[in-house]
Amino acid sequence: MTLPDVRGTLTPNRLLSDLTWLRVGGPADWLFQPADIADLQAFLAALDPAVAVFPLGVGSNLIVRDGGIRAVVIRLGRGFNGIEIAGNRVTAGAAALDAHVARRAAEAGLDLTFLRTIPGSIGGAVRMNAGCYGSYVADHLVQAVAVNRAGERVVLAPTDLHLSYRHSELPEGWVLVSATFEAEGAEPAVLAEKMEQQIAKRDASQPTKDRSAGSTFRNPAGFSSTGRADDVHDLKAWKVIDAAGMRGARLGGAQMSDMHSNFLINTGTASAADLEGLGEEVRKRVLLQSGIRLEWEIMRVGEVTPEPQEK
């Protein structure tokens, strides 16, 4: 397959396991790291429309299957991680880390603290309408900018994305490149303290030192933790996983964390098949025990490695 010339980096048969937090996954046909938005636009404009494209962030919410991805995987880097602040608005490149955006906004006296404990980058946060402690991307998003498969720069209003719990609608192959948020003002010191409290609460309840991809399944209740004392846990994913007896469950090198049962972890030797297989077993047990059909929050992509044929 002949690909367009680029100013960035094009790598064939690039193993993706070291680009995901779970450290699993086979190769992509190609990995493209564009130099800047013009490079991305020119590439997509010239690329055969029949060639699949898969945008990859920092791989924090992703299982790449062991057979890899038959596509050009596009990973944004330094040309897409800028953060600009004007008035009560923060514009961040899609590759900017959520935590960095929260800190920079707080230093400027703007409250985007809900982003501080969300793993990943802004592109993924918009794509998944990320949120915690009762705040979501949808509550703050002014607009997002994407490049479509024709290489055109498209400005998207929140209504264009149809944001809902852990969901947005973005056409196949479109690449988010930046997002602008609006935030309420507050004293930087107050915001810094708020973020420190959030981090302490997260570290006390989640296996942040283990190799995981954050929450594995969406909460059946249809919302994330509010962080309030009156938060209800009956329809939280961890609660129904516990009720099904799957806290600490293992399959190969995969485990449902003993610390937080909605965290799927790679203990060091897991394959993507181990991780996805354990997740599916959890879904089956929860359905049998409570009648609730858990929905994956972690995205799973790519091809399963075929079983070897017996001779």
C-alpha positions in Angstrom: 0.0 0.0 0.0 1.4 3.4 -1.0 0.7 6.2 1.4 0.9 10.0 0.9 4.1 11.8 1.6 4.2 13.5 5.1 6.3 15.8 7.1 5.6 13.9 10.3 6.5 10.2 10.9 5.0 7.1 9.2 5.9 3.8 10.6 4.8 0.4 9.1 3.7 -2.6 11.2 4.1 -0.6 14.5 3.4 -2.6 17.6 0.9 -0.8 19.7 1.3 -2.5 23.1 3.7 0.2 24.4 1.3 3.0 23.4 -1.6 1.7 25.6 -1.8 1.9 29.4 -2.6 -1.8 29.6 0.5 -2.7 27.5 -1.2 -5.1 25.2 -2.0 -5.2 21.5 -0.6 -6.2 18.2 0.6 -4.0 15.3 -1.1 -1.3 13.3 -0.5 -1.5 9.5 0.8 2.0 9.8 1.3 4.5 12.6 1.1 8.2 11.5 2.4 10.9 13.8 1.6 14.2 12.0 3.8 17.2 12.4 0.9 19.7 12.7 -2.7 20.2 11.6 -1.6 21.1 8.0 0.3 17.8 7.8 -2.7 15.9 9.0 -5.0 17.6 6.6 -2.8 17.0 3.6 -2.4 13.3 4.5 -6.1 12.6 5.0 -7.0 14.6 1.8 -4.6 12.4 -0.2 -5.3 9.1 1.5 -7.4 6.5 -0.3 -10.9 6.7 1.3 -10.9 2.8 1.4 -8.1 2.8 3.9 -9.4 2.7 7.4 -8.2 5.4 9.9 -8.1 5.0 13.7 -7.3 8.0 15.9 -5.3 7.0 19.0 -4.8 9.2 22.1 -2.5 8.1 24.9 -4.2 4.7 25.0 -5.6 5.2 28.6 -9.1 3.7 27.8 -8.3 1.1 25.3 -7.6 -2.6 24.6 -5.9 -3.2 21.3 -6.5 -6.9 20.5 -3.6 -9.2 20.0 -4.0 -9.3 16.2 -3.5 -5.6 15.9 -5.4 -3.0 13.8 -5.8 -3.1 10.0 -5.7 0.7 9.6 -3.6 3.8 9.7 -3.5 4.6 13.3 -3.1 8.4 13.8 -1.5 9.5 17.0 -1.2 13.3 17.7 1.9 14.6 19.5 3.7 17.8 20.3 2.1 19.8 17.5 -1.3 19.2 19.2 -0.7 19.7 22.9 -0.9 23.4 23.3 -3.0 25.1 25.9 -4.3 28.7 25.5 -6.4 30.7 28.0 -8.4 33.8 27.1 -11.0 35.2 29.5 -13.0 32.3 30.9 -12.2 30.0 28.0 -9.5 27.4 27.7 -8.5 25.9 24.3 -6.4 22.8 24.4 -5.0 20.6 21.7 -6.3 17.1 21.5 -3.0 15.6 22.7 -2.9 17.8 25.8 -3.2 15.7 29.0 -6.4 16.2 30.9 -4.4 16.7 34.1 -2.2 19.4 32.5 -5.3 21.3 31.3 -6.9 21.2 34.7 -3.7 22.5 36.3 -3.1 25.3 33.8 -6.7 26.4 34.1 -6.5 26.4 37.9 -3.4 28.6 37.8 -5.4 31.1 35.7 -8.3 30.9 38.2 -10.6 28.8 36.1 -12.3 25.7 37.4 -11.8 22.6 35.2 -10.8 20.6 38.2 -12.9 17.6 37.2 -10.3 16.9 34.5 -7.5 16.5 37.0 -8.1 12.9 37.9 -9.2 11.7 34.5 -6.5 9.7 32.8 -5.8 10.5 29.1 -5.9 13.4 26.8 -8.4 16.0 25.7 -9.3 14.3 22.4 -10.3 11.2 24.3 -12.1 13.2 27.0 -14.3 14.9 24.4 -14.8 11.6 22.5 -16.0 9.9 25.7 -17.7 12.9 27.3 -15.4 12.2 30.2 -16.5 13.3 33.7 -16.3 12.7 37.4 -17.6 14.3 40.6 -20.8 15.3 38.8 -19.1 17.3 36.1 -18.7 16.3 32.4 -17.1 17.6 29.3 -20.6 18.4 28.0 -21.0 20.9 30.9 -18.1 23.0 29.7 -17.5 22.4 26.0 -17.9 25.4 23.7 -16.6 23.8 20.5 -14.3 21.1 19.2 -12.3 21.2 16.0 -11.8 18.0 13.9 -10.2 17.1 10.6 -12.5 14.9 8.5 -11.6 12.2 6.0 -11.4 14.7 3.2 -8.8 16.7 5.1 -11.1 19.5 5.9 -11.0 21.4 9.2 -14.5 21.2 10.8 -15.7 23.2 13.8 -18.2 21.2 15.9 -20.7 22.6 18.4 -21.5 20.4 21.4 -24.9 19.6 19.8 -23.1 18.2 16.7 -21.4 15.6 19.0 -24.7 14.5 20.7 -22.8 14.1 24.0 -24.3 11.7 26.6 -22.9 9.5 29.4 -19.5 8.2 28.2 -20.6 8.8 24.6 -20.3 11.1 21.6 -21.1 10.8 17.9 -18.2 11.5 15.7 -18.1 10.3 12.1 -15.8 7.3 11.4 -12.2 8.4 10.8 -12.6 12.0 11.9 -9.7 13.2 14.1 -10.3 15.6 16.9 -7.5 18.2 17.0 -8.6 20.7 19.7 -11.4 21.7 22.1 -12.5 24.9 23.8 -14.0 24.9 27.3 -15.7 27.5 29.4 -15.1 27.6 33.1 -16.2 29.4 36.2 -13.7 31.6 38.0 -12.2 30.8 41.4 -9.1 31.5 43.5 -6.2 29.5 42.2 -5.2 28.4 45.7 -8.8 27.1 46.3 -8.7 25.1 43.0 -5.3 23.7 43.8 -6.5 22.4 47.2 -9.6 21.0 45.5 -7.5 19.0 43.1 -5.2 17.7 45.9 -8.3 16.4 47.7 -9.5 14.7 44.6 -6.2 13.1 44.0 -6.0 11.8 47.6 -9.5 10.4 47.3 -8.7 8.7 44.0 -5.5 7.2 45.3 -7.2 5.9 48.4 -9.9 4.1 46.4 -8.4 3.2 43.0 -5.4 1.0 42.0 -3.5 3.9 40.5 -0.1 2.1 40.8 -1.4 -0.9 38.8 -1.5 -1.3 35.0 -5.1 -0.5 34.3 -7.3 1.5 31.9 -9.5 3.2 34.4 -13.1 2.2 34.9 -13.8 -1.0 32.8 -17.6 -0.7 32.6 -20.1 2.1 32.5 -22.2 2.6 35.6 -25.7 1.1 35.1 -27.1 4.1 36.8 -26.0 6.2 33.8 -23.8 8.7 35.6 -20.3 8.8 37.3 -19.6 9.3 40.9 -20.8 12.6 42.2 -18.3 12.8 45.0 -21.0 13.8 47.4 -21.7 12.1 50.8 -25.2 11.2 49.6 -23.9 9.4 46.5 -25.9 6.2 45.8 -24.0 3.1 45.0 -26.7 0.5 44.2 -26.3 0.8 40.4 -22.6 1.5 40.3 -20.6 -1.0 38.3 -18.3 -2.0 41.2 -21.3 -2.8 43.3 -22.9 -5.2 40.9 -19.5 -6.8 40.1 -19.0 -7.4 43.9 -22.5 -8.8 44.1 -21.6 -11.3 41.4 -18.5 -12.4 43.3 -16.0 -11.1 40.7 -13.8 -8.8 42.8 -10.3 -10.1 42.4 -11.3 -12.6 39.6 -8.5 -13.7 37.3 -7.9 -15.0 33.8 -4.3 -15.6 32.8 -2.5 -12.4 33.6 -5.7 -10.3 33.9 -7.4 -9.5 37.1 -10.4 -7.5 38.4 -8.7 -5.3 41.1 -9.1 -6.3 44.7 -9.0 -2.6 45.5 -11.7 -1.5 43.1 -13.6 -4.2 41.3 -14.5 -2.1 38.3 -10.8 -1.8 37.4 -9.4 -4.4 35.0 -5.6 -4.7 35.5 -2.7 -6.4 33.7 -0.7 -8.1 36.4 2.3 -8.2 34.1 1.7 -11.2 31.7 -1.8 -10.5 30.3 -2.7 -10.7 26.7 -5.5 -8.6 25.2 -7.5 -11.9 25.0 -7.0 -12.4 28.8 -8.3 -8.9 29.5 -11.2 -8.9 27.2 -12.1 -12.5 28.1 -12.2 -11.7 31.8 -14.3 -8.6 31.2 -16.8 -10.7 29.2 -16.9 -13.3 32.0 -17.7 -10.5 34.5 -20.5 -9.3 32.2 -21.9 -12.8 32.0 -21.8 -13.3 35.8 -23.4 -9.9 36.5 -26.2 -10.6 34.0 -26.9 -14.0 35.7 -26.7 -12.6 39.2 -28.6 -9.3 38.8 -30.1 -9.2 35.3 -28.0 -6.1 34.6 -26.1 -6.0 31.3 -22.9 -4.1 31.9 -21.6 -2.0 29.0 -17.9 -1.7 28.3 -16.4 1.7 29.0 -13.0 0.6 27.8 -12.9 0.7 23.9 -11.8 -2.6 22.3 -10.4 -2.5 18.8 -8.5 -4.6 16.3 -8.4 -8.3 15.4 -8.3 -11.3 17.6 -5.3 -13.5 17.0 -6.6 -16.8 15.5 -6.2 -20.0 17.5 -3.4 -22.2 16.1 -4.7 -25.1 14.0 -4.0 -28.6 15.3 -2.0 -30.7 12.9 
